Amino acid sequence: MAVLLLKAILFGALGTIAVGSLIAVVFLLVALVIMVGISLLQWRDLVSLDRWREVLSTIGRNKLRTFLTTISVAWGIFILVMLLGMGNGLEEGMRRTFARRATNAVWISANKTSIPYGGYDIGRRLMFENADYERAKKVEGVEHISGAHWIGGSRWGGLPVRRGAKTNTFEIEAVQPAALHLQLHTITQGRFLSEADVLERRKSAVIGQSVSWFLFGGAPPIGEWITIGGVAFQIVGVFSDPNGAEEERRIYIPVSTAQLVYNGGEKIGTFELTVGDADVEESQAIIDTIVGQLADRYDFDPTDRQAVRVFNTVEHATRFRTMFMMISVFVTVIGLGSLAAGVVGVSNIMMIAVKERTKEIGVRKALGATPRSIVFMVIQEAVFLTGIAGLLGLASGVAGLELFNWWQPTDKIHNPSIDIGIGVGATVFLIVAGALAGYFPARAAAKVNPIHALRDQ
């Protein structure tokens, strides 16, 4: 009974809030329509030099009020622009960091067992074989798959690479041709590894542009020979990568050739595969099938997360999108809060301004000014003031983002910027809010009896 009563009270409160909000919105819309109507009827004042001199004179006589209004509006716009720009910069920076691989890819790597299983103790080192790769190729849902051989048992296979008198250590990856689908590489010269390279155990190599510049300078490298760990390989292709020089410090060679010349036997350390447009659940089902095959063959617990390391970019991409959706919501809420603060500041200051001008309004009415012209006079001043202040805040925010972009203290925030339409829209919103803030007190003052207004203060 108490729960039902609580629910009834809650739903009643929500209903009251919704109705109240609807009434407030309708009231503001009606006021806005009336205000626009008054502005259309008083359009001559917009081109009247005398009226603009009067507006500027009024603003000049109230320097403190003008300054406070300007700071209130400009600060709200400045904070909104900076928050949105930094949020966009953080999202772009994290996207560039994250998107160094395909977003539908999975890496399954051999490791050490951490759970006793089938009579085996923990700490047993696993290593896959070519036969496991052939079985994994047949798993439903696998789009492209490559088996990577760990040269000398090292995941990245760092070996000295030499051409003539130039020697350096680069990342060597012994893979199948499908490995290209897991990277963001673009072949700029020649080709990538082919099935024939793997089947015939050719000594072919595909190098990154950073490797090419170090070994060959600007000379064409295709067809030239280099030695990798003392073994000669012929260059068949060069690739570039949008993530820069660090990603281009790689050399790809056929997995079968590496297994032969570096005494790797049939060993494979990592499966690299793409899963098409599979979602998180579907990609996990593919992973479970492959890990289950490996567990049956090598007698380890399929739930042992240490025995087989898995990196699923589908899952990480989903988390990435969720995280930045939350960041966007947070930034939007904070930005709206800053705008609300600006609106409140404008409203308070305009109410004070109209109160201060009560006697002036009485004189105007005594001399024949219509209520409509008095209301428009206040609205014109509010719109002019908030417009100038809003544009000042917008310009300051854009300048702040450009200064941060020039300074660039961290690569986690890349090119912070905003859609200029958002900034202009926020400025227009504050101008309208300022006009409404001036409309209500001006409307009340315009209805005051001139004699009472002259006696005020």
Secondary structure, DSSP 8 states (H G I E B T S, - for coil): -HHHHHHHHHHHHHHHHHHHHHHHHHHHHHHHHHHHHHHHHTGGGGG-HHHHHHHHHHHHH-HHHHHHHHHHHHHHHHHHHHHHHHHHHHHHHHHHHHTTS-TTEEEEEE-B--S-BTTB-S--B--EEHHHHHHHHTSTT--EEEEEB-GGG-SS-EEEEEETTEEEEEEEEEE-GGGGGGS--EEEEE----HHHHHTT--EEEEEHHHHHHHHTTS--TT-EEEETTEEEEEEEEEE-TT-GGGGSEEEEEHHHHHHHTT-TTEE-EEEEE-TT--HHHHHHHHHHHHHHHHHHHT--TT-TTTEEEEEHHHHHHHHHHHHHHHHHHHHHHHHHHHHHHHHHHHHHHHHHHHHTHHHHHHHHHTT--HHHHHHHHHHHHHHHHHHHHHHHHHHHHHHHHHHHHH---TTS-S----HHHHHHHHHHHHHHHHHHHHHHHHHHHTS-HHHHHH--
